[in-house]
Amino acid sequence: MKLTFLSHAAFLVEAEGFKAIIDPYLTGNSLAQHKPEDITGLTHIFVTHGHGDHLGDTIELAKNNDALVIANAEISGYLSKEGVKTHAMHIGGRHKFDFGTVKMTPAHHGSSIPTEDGILYGGNPCGFVIEVNNKKIYHAGDTGLTMDMKLLEVENIDVALIPIGGNFTMDIEDALRAVEFVKPKVAIPMHYDTFPVIKADPKEFKERNKACETVILEIGQSYEF
């Protein structure tokens, strides 16, 4: 399994026969080094919620790659009307796909879809536990600290992608508690520095995290496990 950090909360996830992007915020992202046209061969797209910095380039990427989008029912309904292939899920749901298994997890945040006609309701925000080849990734999505994370301990998460930027999500203090709850083998901090209000130091998170190994990915850098 190969994870590549694209900035903010966007990651590429690659395994044999499987290439997915999570929360593809590339256009309008000053930190992103990739453009939508640079991302090819996608089979799946995961969207945690409808905000523009997460839904991002989903429509363009899905159409260019004929990729299946996995999201909540409200976002899936919106994307389906835009001609995108979708698979709708909801919080707590688990589903077996051809590549492996996906579980949709709770996230405490908001979700609205920006459109030319105004703001649409985006359903419940979420995270994902994605299992491929017996390896599990937990992408927490945009969320505050919640006791629901304690339930993920039994999932035996290999890599947890955890927001640390504060203001809109957990800060470092709460992210440290989150990894204590989830107990992944590795934690990778995300959702920081994109905007001034979410400035955070991933090195501080790494120094203080005693619950598991921490891997800090530079933008464009990959981690294999």
N, C-alpha and C positions, 0 to 999 in steps of 0.2 A: 504494500500500500504506500502510495506517495501523496503527500500533502504539499501544496505550494501556496504560500501566502501572497495574495494579490493586493493587500492593504485593507484597512477598515475591518469588515467582517467577511470579506470575500476570500474564498479558498477554492483551489482546484483539488479534486480528489480523484486519484487514478489507480486503477488496478486492471488486470487483464480483462478486456472486453467491457470496461466501465470507465467512463470519464465524465465527471460531474463538476459543476460549479455551484457553490453555495453563496447566496446573497450577492449577485454580480453587479456591484456598484463600481463601474469603471468610468463611464461618461460623466463629466462634471466633477470627478474626484481628482483633486490636484496631486494626490500621492500615487495614484495608479500609474503603473508603467505599461499596462496593456490597454489596447483598445478592443472593442467587441470583435472587430474583424480579425484580431490576432488569435482569438480563441476558436479553435476548430476541433472537429471530432467529438464534440460533446454528445453524450447519450442521455444525460439527465441534468436537471437544474432544480435546486432546492431553494425555496423562498420562506424565510422565517416570519415575515410580516410585510405589510404593504407600503411602508414608508419608502420614499424615493431613494434613500441611501442603502436600501436592501433589495427592494424589487428591481431597482436599477435598470440594467439592460436586458432584463429577462425576455421581453418580447422579441427583440432583435436576435438575441442569441438562440432562442428556441426555434425561430423560423429559419435562421441560417443553417442550423445544425440538425433540424428535424428532431430536436430533443424533447423528452417528456418532462414536464414541470410537475414537481411534487410540492403541494402547498395546502393550506386549509381550504375549505369548501368555498368561502367567499372569494378569495383570490383566484382560485381555480375557475370559478364561474366567470369572473371578469376576464381572465386570460382566454378562456374558451371562446368568448364572444369576439376576441381579437384574432381568432384563428390559430390558437396555440393548443397543442396536445397537453392535457393535464391529467393528473391523478389526485383527487381530493381526499384529504384525511382530516381528522380532528384530534384534539388533545387526548392522549392516552391510547390512541389507536396504534396498532401494529399491523404491518402488512408485508407479505413475502413477495418480492419482485424477482425477476430473472437473475439479478446480480447479487441478491441477498435480502436482508430484512431492514425495514425502517420502522422506528417508533417515534411518534410525535409527542414531545414533552412540553409541559407548561412553561410559559415565560410571562413574567409580570411586566407589562409594558403597554403600548397602544398599537393600533394598526389601522391606518387609513391609506387609501390609494389615491394619489394625485392624478387627475385627468384633466383634459382640456375643458371638460364640462363641469369641473369642480371636484370636490373631495367625495370619494365613495367609502362606505364602511368596509373595512378590511378583515373583519372577523377577529378571532383570538390570535394574538401573537404566539409563537411557539419556538421550540428548539427541536433538534433531531438527534436520535441515536441511529447511526447508519452502520450496519454490519455488512462487511464484504470479506469473503474468504476467512471467516472466523476472527476478523479484526473489527473493533468497534471504535467509532469516532462519535463524540458528543459535541455538537455545536449548540451552545446554550442560547443563541439568538440574543436579542436585546432584552435584558432582564435584570431585575433587582434580585437580591438574595432571597431565597425561599426555602422553606423546610421540605418542599417537594423534591429538592435536589438530593436529600438524604436517601430517597427511595432508589436513586440510580446506583447506589453502592453495589447492589446485587447484579448489576449489568456487567460488571468487570470491564469497565471502559479502558481502552488502551490509550487514547488521546482525547483530552478535553480541551475544547477551544472556548476560552473564558474571557468575557469583556472585563476591562479594568479601568475604563476611562472616566467613570463617575458621571454625574449630572443626569444623563439619560439612562444609565445602566449602573451596575455595581461599580464601586471604586476598588482600589487595591485591597483595602481593609476587608470588604465583604467578599471579594474574589478569593481571598485566602480562606475564609470560612467555607466558601462554596467547594473548593477542592478538598477540604477536610470532609465535607459531606459526601461528595461523589467518589472520592478515592480512586482517581484514574492513575494509570502508570506514569503518564506524562501530561503536563498542562502547558498549553500554548496561549499566551495572552493575546487579545485582539481588541478591536474597537477603542483605539486610543490615538491621539495626535492628529486625527483627520481634521478636526476643528479645534480652535483655541480652547473651547469650553471643556473638551475631553482630553486635554493634555495630561499625560501620565508617564511614569518611568517604569518600563517593563523590568529593568534591572532591580528596582526595589522589590517588585513582586517576586522575582527569582530569588533574591537574597533572603526574603522573609518566608518563602514557601518551604515548609518542612514536611508537607504531606506527601509530596511526590517529586519526581524530577520536573524541572522547568526547561523548556526549549523556547528561546526567543528567536523568531524568524524575521529576518530583514525582508522588505518587500521584494518579491521575486524569488526568495529562497525557498528550498524544499526540505522536507523531512520525510525520511522513509522508515518504515517499521514493519 
